[in-house]
């Protein structure tokens, strides 16, 4: 019987070449769409929100939480650091919870217990309460996609509707989740200020639970050259859920890495 060894070697060689080609193709995924109109309006909004970028921000205020017929009141603390670290901490009579996001990872702390969030959930754990860091992240990083949707009427205000998302073009293993990171942003066509942010929370990919979130901003005030919204309203699944009234804002407060820790301690 004639040996098939040369044929086997040829097949193995072809497989190796094919594998290398696929890997190279994945590693060099094309950059995402960055619509020139979206880029221009985003940059105008950034200029309106603040001429310079603060190293961090710390805002505190009151919050009213509505869930069906139940109503709760308490305080909220909103922190940002750089372009990719945020904290939302709510302390209320019925429930206290802290959501920490740092460089793509996130944890939720409730009742003294820390829960690491899934990748899908972490994609939307980045706080939108102070929109400027998110706008800068999308504007400065060419791996973020930007799309102009159009001019729309929003509560009597003419707004530019744009869409942003993280493409993960440099990380092929995460590209399937890029669609889950999409956020709609409505920018006031006159002032450039952010009026609304919309996104959906996914606990996991596929047919898992999806929760639409809408945040509206008003009562912007100038704080040391930065525009900060002093009234923030949130709706979940189309139903009003939170009303936040900001009382104080501090920029360049000296927040440190430990303020945004996302590690889950053993036994927690």
NUTIPA-894852 format. One record per residue: residue number from 0; z negated, x, y of N, C-alpha, C, O in turn. Coordinates in steps of 0.1 Angstrom, whole numbers. Atoms other than C-alpha are relative to their C-alpha. Example, Ala and Ser with C-alpha at 12.3 -4.5 7.8 and 13.67 -1.06 7.14 Angstrom:
i  n_pz  n_px  n_py  ca_pz  ca_px  ca_py  c_pz  c_px  c_py  o_pz  o_px  o_py
0  0  9  -12  -78  123  -45  0  9  12  -7  19  12
1  0  -9  -11  -71  137  -11  -8  -8  11  -9  -3  22
REM end
This chain:
i  n_pz  n_px  n_py  ca_pz  ca_px  ca_py  c_pz  c_px  c_py  o_pz  o_px  o_py
0  0  8  -12  0  0  0  0  9  12  -7  19  13
1  -1  -8  -13  9  13  35  -12  -2  9  -16  -14  10
2  12  1  -9  -20  20  58  4  -7  13  14  -5  19
3  -2  7  -13  -24  -3  89  -7  8  11  -9  2  22
4  8  -7  -9  -44  24  107  7  2  14  1  -1  24
5  -7  -1  -13  -17  31  134  0  -13  8  -1  -13  20
6  0  13  -6  -14  -6  141  -13  -4  6  -14  -9  17
7  14  3  -5  -52  -10  145  -3  8  12  -8  3  22
8  3  -8  -12  -54  19  169  8  -5  12  3  -4  23
9  -8  5  -11  -25  5  189  -7  -13  7  -7  -14  19
10  6  12  -5  -43  -29  192  -13  3  8  -15  -3  18
11  12  -4  -7  -76  -13  202  3  6  13  -3  4  23
12  -4  -6  -12  -58  7  228  4  -10  10  1  -9  22
13  -4  11  -9  -42  -24  243  -11  -8  5  -12  -12  17
14  12  7  -4  -75  -42  243  -8  7  11  -13  1  20
15  7  -8  -10  -91  -13  262  6  -1  14  0  -2  24
16  -7  0  -12  -64  -13  288  -1  -14  7  -3  -15  19
17  1  13  -6  -66  -51  292  -14  -2  6  -16  -8  16
18  14  1  -4  -104  -49  295  -2  7  14  -9  2  23
19  2  -8  -12  -102  -22  322  7  -8  12  2  -8  23
20  -7  7  -10  -76  -43  341  -8  -12  5  -8  -15  17
21  8  12  -4  -98  -74  340  -12  4  9  -15  -3  18
22  11  -5  -8  -128  -54  352  4  4  14  -3  0  24
23  -4  -4  -14  -109  -39  381  4  -12  8  1  -12  20
24  -4  12  -7  -95  -73  390  -13  -7  5  -13  -12  17
25  13  7  -4  -131  -88  390  -7  8  11  -12  2  21
26  7  -8  -10  -145  -59  410  7  0  14  0  2  24
27  -7  1  -13  -118  -63  437  4  -14  3  16  -16  7
28  -3  13  -3  -119  -100  441  3  -2  15  -3  5  23
29  -4  1  -14  -102  -111  473  -11  -5  9  -19  -13  5
30  10  4  -10  -122  -116  505  2  -15  2  13  -20  1
31  -1  15  -1  -130  -153  512  8  -4  13  10  5  22
32  -6  6  -12  -112  -175  538  -9  1  12  -21  -2  11
33  8  -1  -12  -124  -168  573  9  -6  11  16  2  18
34  -8  7  -9  -107  -194  595  -2  5  14  -14  5  19
35  2  -6  -13  -101  -179  630  -7  -10  10  -15  -6  18
36  6  10  -9  -111  -212  647  -15  -1  -3  -24  -1  6
37  14  0  4  -144  -212  627  -7  12  5  -18  11  10
38  6  -12  -5  -151  -176  636  -2  -1  15  -13  3  19
39  2  1  -15  -145  -183  673  -11  -9  4  -19  -5  13
40  10  9  -4  -167  -213  675  -14  4  -5  -24  2  2
41  13  -6  5  -194  -196  654  -5  10  10  -17  11  13
42  4  -10  -9  -194  -167  678  -5  -6  13  -14  -1  20
43  4  7  -12  -196  -190  708  -14  -6  -2  -22  -5  8
44  13  6  3  -226  -207  692  -11  11  0  -22  9  5
45  9  -11  0  -243  -174  686  -4  5  14  -15  7  17
46  3  -3  -14  -239  -165  723  -8  -10  7  -17  -6  15
47  8  10  -7  -254  -198  733  -14  0  -5  -23  -4  2
48  13  1  6  -283  -195  709  -9  12  4  -21  11  4
49  8  -11  -5  -293  -160  721  9  12  2  17  16  -7
50  -8  -11  -3  -277  -130  737  -2  12  -10  7  19  -13
51  3  -10  9  -295  -106  714  -7  -6  -12  -11  -18  -12
52  7  5  12  -310  -109  679  -14  5  -1  -16  17  -1
53  13  -4  1  -347  -109  675  -3  6  -14  3  1  -24
54  4  -5  14  -362  -88  646  -6  -10  -8  -5  -10  -21
55  7  11  8  -383  -118  636  -3  -11  10  -2  -10  22
56  5  12  -8  -395  -152  648  -11  -7  -8  -11  -7  -20
57  11  7  5  -426  -172  643  -2  -13  8  -6  -12  20
58  2  13  -7  -428  -209  652  -10  -9  -7  -11  -8  -20
59  10  9  6  -456  -234  646  1  -13  7  5  -14  19
60  0  13  -5  -458  -271  651  -6  -10  -9  -13  -7  -19
61  5  11  8  -467  -305  638  11  -6  -8  23  -5  -5
62  -10  6  9  -449  -324  610  -5  -14  -5  -17  -15  -8
63  3  14  6  -448  -361  599  9  -1  -12  21  0  -10
64  -8  1  13  -437  -366  563  0  -14  -5  -11  -21  -6
65  -1  13  4  -424  -399  551  7  0  -14  17  6  -15
66  -6  1  13  -418  -407  514  -2  -15  -5  -13  -18  -9
67  1  14  3  -411  -444  508  -10  -6  10  -7  -6  22
68  10  6  -9  -441  -463  522  -11  10  4  -20  7  12
69  10  -9  -3  -463  -432  522  3  9  12  15  12  15
70  -1  -8  -13  -469  -412  554  -11  11  0  -23  8  -3
71  9  -11  0  -485  -378  557  2  8  13  14  9  18
72  -1  -8  -12  -492  -355  587  -6  13  -2  -16  15  -10
73  6  -14  1  -499  -318  591  6  9  9  11  6  20
74  -5  -10  -9  -487  -286  605  11  8  -8  11  7  -20
75  -10  -8  6  -457  -264  598  1  14  7  -1  15  19
76  -2  -13  -5  -451  -227  602  14  5  -5  16  5  -17
77  -14  -4  3  -415  -213  603  1  15  4  -1  18  15
78  -1  -15  -3  -409  -175  600  14  4  -5  20  0  -15
79  -12  -7  4  -377  -155  599  -2  15  3  -9  19  12
80  0  -15  -2  -371  -117  596  13  5  -4  18  3  -15
81  -13  -5  2  -338  -100  599  9  -12  -2  8  -23  4
82  -9  11  2  -309  -121  586  -2  -7  -13  5  -17  -16
83  1  5  13  -321  -128  551  -14  -2  -6  -16  -1  -18
84  13  3  4  -358  -135  550  -6  -12  8  -6  -11  20
85  5  12  -7  -374  -169  558  -12  -5  -8  -14  -3  -20
86  11  7  6  -406  -188  552  -2  -14  7  -1  -15  19
87  4  13  -5  -414  -225  556  -13  -4  -7  -13  -5  -19
88  14  3  5  -451  -234  552  -5  -12  6  -7  -13  18
89  5  14  -5  -463  -270  554  -14  -1  -5  -16  0  -17
90  14  3  3  -500  -278  554  -3  -14  4  -4  -17  16
91  3  14  -3  -507  -315  551  -11  -5  -8  -16  1  -17
92  12  6  7  -534  -338  539  3  -2  -15  -6  1  -23
93  -3  3  14  -517  -349  507  7  11  -8  5  12  -20
94  -7  -11  8  -496  -318  499  2  11  9  6  10  21
95  -3  -13  -7  -493  -282  510  10  8  -8  7  10  -20
96  -10  -8  8  -463  -261  500  6  11  9  7  9  21
97  -5  -11  -7  -448  -228  510  13  4  -7  13  7  -19
98  -13  -4  6  -411  -219  504  4  14  7  5  15  19
99  -3  -14  -5  -403  -181  507  14  4  -6  16  3  -18
100  -14  -5  3  -367  -168  507  1  15  4  -2  18  16
101  -2  -14  -4  -359  -131  506  12  6  -8  11  8  -20
102  -12  -7  5  -325  -115  500  5  -6  -13  7  2  -23
103  -6  6  12  -312  -140  475  -10  -5  -10  -5  -12  -20
104  11  5  9  -345  -147  457  -9  -9  7  -11  -8  19
105  9  9  -7  -370  -174  464  -11  -5  -10  -9  -5  -22
106  11  6  7  -404  -188  453  -5  -12  8  -4  -13  20
107  6  11  -6  -422  -220  459  -15  1  -4  -18  2  -15
108  14  -1  3  -460  -219  462  -7  -13  4  -6  -18  15
109  7  13  -2  -480  -251  458  -12  0  -9  -12  3  -21
110  13  1  7  -516  -256  448  -4  13  -6  -11  13  -17
111  4  -13  5  -521  -219  444  8  5  -11  6  17  -16
112  -9  -4  11  -493  -217  418  13  4  6  19  -3  15
113  -12  -5  -5  -462  -196  425  11  -3  -11  10  1  -22
114  -11  3  9  -429  -208  409  13  7  5  17  5  17
115  -13  -6  -3  -398  -186  409  11  -10  -1  12  -16  -11
116  -11  10  0  -368  -207  418  13  6  -6  15  18  -6
117  -13  -4  6  -335  -206  399  10  6  10  8  3  22
118  -10  -5  -9  -305  -188  414  6  -12  8  8  -11  20
119  -7  11  -6  -289  -222  421  -9  -6  11  -4  -9  22
120  9  5  -10  -320  -234  440  -2  10  11  -4  6  23
121  2  -10  -10  -325  -201  457  11  1  11  9  5  22
122  -12  -1  -9  -290  -203  473  -2  -9  12  3  -6  23
123  3  9  -11  -303  -231  495  -14  0  5  -19  -9  12
124  14  -2  -4  -339  -219  499  -1  7  14  -11  6  20
125  0  -7  -13  -329  -199  530  -3  -11  11  5  -21  11
126  3  11  -10  -345  -219  559  11  -1  11  17  9  16
127  -9  3  -11  -322  -236  584  -7  -4  13  0  -8  22
128  8  6  -11  -350  -246  608  3  7  13  3  1  23
129  -4  -8  -12  -341  -218  632  14  6  -4  15  15  -11
130  -13  -3  6  -303  -216  627  6  14  3  15  18  -4
131  -7  -12  -4  -295  -183  645  2  11  -10  13  16  -12
132  -2  -11  10  -302  -158  617  11  -4  -11  19  5  -15
133  -11  4  10  -279  -179  593  13  1  6  23  5  0
134  -13  -1  -7  -251  -180  619  4  14  1  16  18  -1
135  -3  -14  -1  -253  -143  624  4  6  -14  13  15  -15
136  -3  -5  14  -253  -136  586  14  -4  -3  22  4  -9
137  -14  5  3  -221  -157  583  10  7  8  21  10  4
138  -9  -6  -9  -205  -141  613  2  15  -2  13  20  -2
139  -1  -14  1  -213  -105  606  5  5  -14  9  17  -15
140  -3  -4  13  -206  -104  569  13  -6  -5  14  -18  -6
141  -14  5  3  -169  -107  559  0  -5  -15  10  -11  -19
142  0  6  13  -180  -117  524  -5  -15  0  -6  -22  -10
143  3  14  -2  -191  -151  539  13  -7  3  21  -2  11
144  -12  8  -3  -164  -177  539  -3  -10  12  -14  -14  14
145  1  9  -12  -158  -198  571  12  -9  1  24  -4  0
146  -11  9  0  -137  -229  574  -2  -10  11  -13  -16  13
147  1  10  -10  -130  -251  604  4  -14  -5  15  -15  -10
148  -3  13  5  -132  -288  595  7  -9  10  16  -16  8
149  -6  8  -10  -124  -304  628  -10  -4  11  -22  -1  10
150  8  5  -11  -138  -320  660  -5  -14  -4  4  -23  -7
151  5  13  4  -161  -349  652  -11  -5  10  -17  3  17
152  10  6  -8  -184  -373  670  -13  -1  -7  -13  -6  -19
153  13  0  7  -221  -369  662  -10  -6  10  -14  1  20
154  10  6  -9  -246  -393  679  4  1  14  -4  4  23
155  -5  0  -14  -224  -395  710  3  13  5  7  15  17
156  -3  -14  -4  -218  -358  711  12  5  -8  13  4  -20
157  -12  -6  6  -185  -341  704  -4  14  -6  -9  23  1
158  5  -12  7  -191  -314  678  11  7  -8  20  0  -14
159  -9  -7  9  -171  -287  660  -7  1  -13  -18  7  -15
160  6  0  13  -177  -291  623  6  12  -8  19  13  -9
161  -5  -12  8  -174  -258  603  -8  0  -13  -19  -6  -14
162  6  -1  13  -183  -249  568  -2  15  -3  7  23  -1
163  2  -14  3  -199  -216  557  -5  1  -15  -11  -8  -20
164  5  -2  14  -206  -202  522  0  15  -3  7  23  3
165  0  -14  6  -215  -169  504  10  0  -11  9  -7  -21
166  -10  -1  10  -185  -159  484  -4  8  -12  2  6  -23
167  4  -9  10  -202  -132  463  13  8  -6  14  11  -17
168  -12  -7  4  -168  -115  462  -2  14  -5  6  20  -13
169  4  -13  5  -186  -82  455  -8  -1  -12  -12  10  -18
170  9  2  13  -206  -97  426  7  -10  -9  3  -22  -8
171  -8  10  8  -182  -113  401  -9  -9  -9  -6  -20  -11
172  8  8  9  -211  -125  379  -6  -12  8  -10  -22  1
173  6  11  -8  -223  -148  408  10  -9  6  7  -19  12
174  -10  7  -7  -190  -161  420  1  -15  -4  5  -23  4
175  0  14  4  -193  -193  400  -10  -8  8  -8  -21  8
176  10  7  -7  -223  -202  421  4  -1  15  -4  -7  23
177  -3  -1  -15  -205  -196  455  1  -14  6  -4  -17  17
178  -1  13  -6  -197  -233  459  -13  -7  3  -14  -16  11
179  14  6  -1  -234  -242  456  -6  4  13  -16  -2  18
180  6  -5  -13  -241  -222  488  6  -6  12  2  -2  23
181  -7  5  -12  -219  -242  511  -9  -8  9  -18  -16  4
182  8  7  -10  -234  -255  543  10  -5  11  18  3  16
183  -8  5  -11  -218  -278  569  -8  2  12  -20  -1  12
184  7  -2  -13  -227  -270  605  8  -7  11  20  -5  12
185  -6  7  -12  -220  -291  636  -5  7  13  -17  7  15
186  3  -7  -12  -218  -272  669  4  -8  12  16  -13  13
187  -3  8  -12  -220  -290  702  12  7  8  11  19  11
188  -12  -6  -6  -185  -285  718  -2  4  14  6  12  19
189  3  -4  -14  -200  -282  753  -10  11  1  -7  21  7
190  11  -10  -1  -232  -262  748  1  11  -10  -4  22  -8
191  0  -10  11  -224  -244  715  -12  0  -9  -12  6  -19
192  12  1  8  -258  -253  702  2  -7  -14  10  -16  -14
193  -1  7  13  -263  -263  665  -6  -14  1  -18  -15  6
194  6  14  0  -268  -301  662  -3  -5  -13  -12  -13  -15
195  3  5  13  -267  -306  625  3  11  -10  13  18  -9
196  -3  -8  12  -268  -287  592  -1  -9  -12  -11  -16  -13
197  1  8  12  -260  -303  559  3  9  -12  12  18  -12
198  -3  -7  13  -262  -289  523  -6  -8  -11  -13  -18  -9
199  6  7  12  -271  -299  488  -8  9  -8  -4  21  -11
200  8  -8  8  -299  -286  467  3  -2  -15  4  -14  -19
201  -3  0  14  -290  -278  431  -11  8  -8  -14  19  -4
202  10  -7  8  -317  -270  406  6  9  -11  1  19  -15
203  -8  -8  9  -291  -257  382  15  -3  1  18  -14  7
204  -14  3  0  -254  -255  377  4  -12  -9  -4  -16  -17
205  -4  11  9  -234  -283  360  -5  -13  5  -4  -17  17
206  3  14  -3  -247  -318  358  -15  -2  4  -20  -13  2
207  14  1  -4  -282  -311  371  -2  -8  12  8  -12  18
208  3  8  -12  -300  -330  399  6  6  12  5  18  14
209  -5  -4  -13  -284  -328  433  -7  -8  11  -7  -20  10
210  7  7  -11  -303  -336  465  7  4  13  6  15  18
211  -6  -3  -13  -283  -339  498  -11  1  11  -21  -7  11
212  10  -2  -11  -303  -325  528  8  1  13  18  8  15
213  -6  0  -14  -294  -331  565  -11  3  10  -22  -3  10
214  9  -4  -11  -312  -314  594  6  -2  13  17  3  16
215  -5  1  -14  -307  -324  630  -9  6  10  -21  6  8
216  8  -8  -9  -318  -304  660  2  -6  14  13  -10  18
217  -1  5  -14  -326  -315  696  -11  6  8  -19  14  2
218  10  -6  -9  -348  -306  726  -1  15  -1  -11  21  -3
219  -1  -15  0  -336  -270  727  -7  5  13  -5  -1  24
220  6  -6  -12  -357  -248  750  2  15  0  3  21  -11
221  -2  -15  -1  -352  -213  763  -13  7  -1  -22  5  7
222  12  -8  3  -378  -190  749  4  15  0  10  20  -9
223  -3  -14  -2  -373  -154  762  15  3  -3  18  13  -9
224  -15  -2  1  -335  -158  762  6  -6  -13  18  -5  -15
225  -5  6  12  -333  -176  729  -1  -15  0  -11  -20  5
226  1  14  0  -325  -213  724  -6  -4  -13  -1  -1  -24
227  7  4  12  -350  -228  699  -1  -16  1  -5  -21  11
228  1  15  1  -349  -265  688  -15  -4  -1  -22  0  -11
229  14  4  1  -383  -281  695  -2  -13  -7  -13  -18  -10
230  1  12  9  -375  -313  676  10  2  -11  22  4  -9
231  -8  -2  12  -362  -310  640  -3  -12  -9  -14  -15  -12
232  2  11  9  -356  -340  618  8  2  -13  20  7  -12
233  -6  -2  13  -348  -339  581  1  -13  -8  -8  -21  -8
234  -1  12  9  -334  -365  558  4  5  -14  11  15  -15
235  -3  -4  14  -332  -363  520  7  -12  -6  2  -23  -6
236  -7  10  6  -306  -382  502  3  -12  9  4  -24  5
237  -3  10  -10  -298  -401  534  -11  -8  5  -9  -17  13
238  12  7  -5  -334  -412  540  -8  9  8  -11  20  4
239  9  -8  -8  -355  -399  569  -12  5  -8  -19  -3  -14
240  11  -6  8  -381  -375  554  -11  7  8  -23  7  5
241  9  -8  -7  -396  -352  580  4  0  15  16  0  19
242  -2  -2  -14  -400  -351  618  -9  12  4  -21  11  3
243  8  -12  -4  -411  -317  632  1  2  15  11  1  21
244  1  -2  -14  -423  -311  667  -5  14  2  -17  17  -1
245  4  -13  -2  -424  -274  676  -10  1  12  -7  -5  22
246  10  -2  -11  -454  -263  698  0  14  6  -3  15  17
247  0  -13  -5  -451  -226  700  10  9  -7  12  7  -19
248  -10  -9  7  -425  -199  693  -3  14  5  -5  17  17
249  2  -14  -4  -430  -161  693  11  8  -7  14  7  -19
250  -10  -8  6  -402  -136  688  -5  15  0  -14  19  7
251  5  -14  2  -406  -100  676  -15  1  -1  -22  9  5
252  14  2  2  -440  -109  663  -6  11  -9  -18  12  -11
253  5  -11  9  -442  -78  640  -2  -4  -14  -10  1  -21
254  1  4  14  -437  -96  607  4  11  -9  13  19  -6
255  -3  -11  9  -436  -73  577  5  -5  -14  5  -17  -16
256  -6  3  13  -421  -72  542  -9  -9  -8  -5  -19  -15
257  10  8  8  -453  -86  526  0  -15  4  -5  -23  -4
258  0  14  -4  -449  -118  546  10  -8  -6  10  -20  -6
259  -12  7  6  -418  -126  526  0  4  -15  11  5  -21
260  1  -5  14  -430  -115  491  5  -12  -9  0  -23  -8
261  -5  10  9  -411  -134  463  -3  4  -14  2  -2  -24
262  4  -4  14  -426  -116  433  -11  -10  -5  -19  -14  2
263  10  9  6  -445  -139  409  -10  9  -8  -6  16  -17
264  11  -8  6  -478  -123  399  -3  -5  -14  -2  -17  -17
265  3  4  14  -487  -123  362  -11  -10  -1  -22  -8  5
266  10  10  2  -506  -154  352  0  -11  10  -8  -20  9
267  -1  10  -11  -496  -173  383  10  -11  -4  13  -20  3
REM end
